[in-house]
Amino acid sequence: MIPLIVAGDQEVSEWAVLRGIPAVDDPGEDLSAAAAAGVEWARAAGSLWLVLHCDLPLLAVEDLADLEEALEQSGAAIAPSSDGGTSALGGSAQIRFAYGPGSFHRHLTRMPEAVVVARTGLLHDVDSPADLVSARNHPRGAWLGAVTE
């Protein structure tokens, strides 16, 4: 897989490109449209794709390794967030994304072959101040204290 950033901000795109990471513009509609833009780019490059969100402060290398293994094993992987959303979703086929509350089950219905990867770093996304406090209180989230206080 080739890393790619779908960005809605020109500065973020420039930051990525300066570091050798391709970037595409976020179409600005919603999260599903942004994910679809990234998948379109990956498929055109002949690559597997993995949509991974940036609100996962407890994410660890082992979490990513499990996602990679699931993709290699079945060609599709999905990770739920603790609130029923989707933290990560990957494969090779085109998919119609359906982000929003309860998206995990909608995505799993659309990719029934996907291996489910449930790990702490993928389960704990930050959608609210309470989620941030919870992440800061987890041993993996100790680093957040320095950047949020």
C-alpha positions as a Python dict, from the first residue, in 0.01 Angstrom:
ca = {
    (1, 'M'): (0, 0, 0),
    (2, 'I'): (108, 352, -74),
    (3, 'P'): (39, 613, 195),
    (4, 'L'): (-196, 888, 82),
    (5, 'I'): (-349, 1183, 261),
    (6, 'V'): (-692, 1312, 167),
    (7, 'A'): (-681, 1670, 288),
    (8, 'G'): (-929, 1951, 306),
    (9, 'D'): (-656, 2202, 386),
    (10, 'Q'): (-389, 2321, 140),
    (11, 'E'): (-125, 2344, 415),
    (12, 'V'): (-180, 1979, 507),
    (13, 'S'): (-147, 1877, 142),
    (14, 'E'): (177, 2075, 109),
    (15, 'W'): (310, 1920, 433),
    (16, 'A'): (241, 1572, 295),
    (17, 'V'): (393, 1636, -47),
    (18, 'L'): (709, 1787, 107),
    (19, 'R'): (750, 1456, 291),
    (20, 'G'): (699, 1246, -20),
    (21, 'I'): (341, 1147, 63),
    (22, 'P'): (90, 1197, -216),
    (23, 'A'): (-217, 1403, -130),
    (24, 'V'): (-554, 1445, -294),
    (25, 'D'): (-812, 1711, -226),
    (26, 'D'): (-1103, 1629, -2),
    (27, 'P'): (-1413, 1682, -219),
    (28, 'G'): (-1566, 1862, 80),
    (29, 'E'): (-1895, 1675, 92),
    (30, 'D'): (-1856, 1442, 392),
    (31, 'L'): (-1634, 1168, 533),
    (32, 'S'): (-1773, 907, 293),
    (33, 'A'): (-1683, 1124, -9),
    (34, 'A'): (-1333, 1187, 128),
    (35, 'A'): (-1276, 812, 178),
    (36, 'A'): (-1406, 741, -173),
    (37, 'A'): (-1157, 994, -318),
    (38, 'G'): (-871, 812, -149),
    (39, 'V'): (-993, 471, -264),
    (40, 'E'): (-1030, 595, -620),
    (41, 'W'): (-667, 713, -614),
    (42, 'A'): (-543, 382, -463),
    (43, 'R'): (-733, 169, -712),
    (44, 'A'): (-598, 378, -1002),
    (45, 'A'): (-248, 311, -863),
    (46, 'G'): (-324, -63, -847),
    (47, 'S'): (-293, -69, -471),
    (48, 'L'): (-494, -214, -188),
    (49, 'W'): (-653, 64, 13),
    (50, 'L'): (-696, 124, 383),
    (51, 'V'): (-897, 415, 520),
    (52, 'L'): (-758, 494, 864),
    (53, 'H'): (-887, 790, 1060),
    (54, 'C'): (-669, 1041, 1241),
    (55, 'D'): (-867, 1044, 1567),
    (56, 'L'): (-704, 730, 1708),
    (57, 'P'): (-464, 853, 1980),
    (58, 'L'): (-400, 504, 2121),
    (59, 'L'): (-305, 350, 1785),
    (60, 'A'): (4, 126, 1802),
    (61, 'V'): (221, -46, 1543),
    (62, 'E'): (69, -381, 1648),
    (63, 'D'): (-278, -252, 1558),
    (64, 'L'): (-159, -164, 1209),
    (65, 'A'): (17, -500, 1175),
    (66, 'D'): (-309, -679, 1255),
    (67, 'L'): (-491, -473, 991),
    (68, 'E'): (-222, -558, 736),
    (69, 'E'): (-242, -929, 823),
    (70, 'A'): (-622, -924, 787),
    (71, 'L'): (-593, -754, 446),
    (72, 'E'): (-342, -1013, 329),
    (73, 'Q'): (-550, -1298, 469),
    (74, 'S'): (-887, -1214, 320),
    (75, 'G'): (-839, -911, 98),
    (76, 'A'): (-1058, -699, 325),
    (77, 'A'): (-1042, -571, 683),
    (78, 'I'): (-1262, -364, 908),
    (79, 'A'): (-1211, -221, 1257),
    (80, 'P'): (-1497, -102, 1474),
    (81, 'S'): (-1480, 190, 1711),
    (82, 'S'): (-1627, 142, 2058),
    (83, 'D'): (-1929, 359, 1972),
    (84, 'G'): (-2031, 147, 1670),
    (85, 'G'): (-1849, 350, 1410),
    (86, 'T'): (-1573, 241, 1174),
    (87, 'S'): (-1211, 324, 1265),
    (88, 'A'): (-1049, 149, 970),
    (89, 'L'): (-1169, -19, 654),
    (90, 'G'): (-961, -165, 376),
    (91, 'G'): (-965, -386, 71),
    (92, 'S'): (-919, -389, -303),
    (93, 'A'): (-1276, -361, -428),
    (94, 'Q'): (-1481, -47, -467),
    (95, 'I'): (-1723, 17, -179),
    (96, 'R'): (-2000, 265, -115),
    (97, 'F'): (-1900, 420, 217),
    (98, 'A'): (-2163, 491, 482),
    (99, 'Y'): (-1993, 678, 765),
    (100, 'G'): (-2192, 814, 1057),
    (101, 'P'): (-2343, 661, 1372),
    (102, 'G'): (-2357, 283, 1345),
    (103, 'S'): (-2138, 271, 1034),
    (104, 'F'): (-1953, -45, 1136),
    (105, 'H'): (-2251, -270, 1067),
    (106, 'R'): (-2337, -91, 742),
    (107, 'H'): (-1979, -131, 620),
    (108, 'L'): (-1962, -496, 732),
    (109, 'T'): (-2283, -567, 538),
    (110, 'R'): (-2118, -417, 229),
    (111, 'M'): (-1794, -612, 286),
    (112, 'P'): (-1901, -943, 446),
    (113, 'E'): (-1566, -1103, 360),
    (114, 'A'): (-1378, -852, 576),
    (115, 'V'): (-1183, -977, 876),
    (116, 'V'): (-1285, -782, 1187),
    (117, 'V'): (-988, -636, 1374),
    (118, 'A'): (-1083, -521, 1724),
    (119, 'R'): (-786, -375, 1910),
    (120, 'T'): (-759, -101, 2172),
    (121, 'G'): (-588, 145, 1941),
    (122, 'L'): (-860, 106, 1682),
    (123, 'L'): (-1156, 89, 1920),
    (124, 'H'): (-1081, 416, 2095),
    (125, 'D'): (-1153, 710, 1866),
    (126, 'V'): (-1201, 1066, 1984),
    (127, 'D'): (-1537, 1214, 1895),
    (128, 'S'): (-1605, 1408, 2214),
    (129, 'P'): (-1430, 1571, 2510),
    (130, 'A'): (-1517, 1262, 2719),
    (131, 'D'): (-1340, 1041, 2462),
    (132, 'L'): (-1030, 1259, 2491),
    (133, 'V'): (-1032, 1236, 2872),
    (134, 'S'): (-1072, 859, 2848),
    (135, 'A'): (-779, 833, 2605),
    (136, 'R'): (-560, 1049, 2830),
    (137, 'N'): (-635, 814, 3121),
    (138, 'H'): (-524, 505, 2928),
    (139, 'P'): (-154, 409, 2964),
    (140, 'R'): (-105, 447, 2586),
    (141, 'G'): (-256, 795, 2604),
    (142, 'A'): (-16, 944, 2858),
    (143, 'W'): (144, 1147, 2578),
    (144, 'L'): (-183, 1339, 2536),
    (145, 'G'): (-136, 1517, 2868),
    (146, 'A'): (154, 1715, 2728),
    (147, 'V'): (-40, 1834, 2424),
    (148, 'T'): (-385, 1896, 2574),
    (149, 'E'): (-315, 2082, 2897),
}
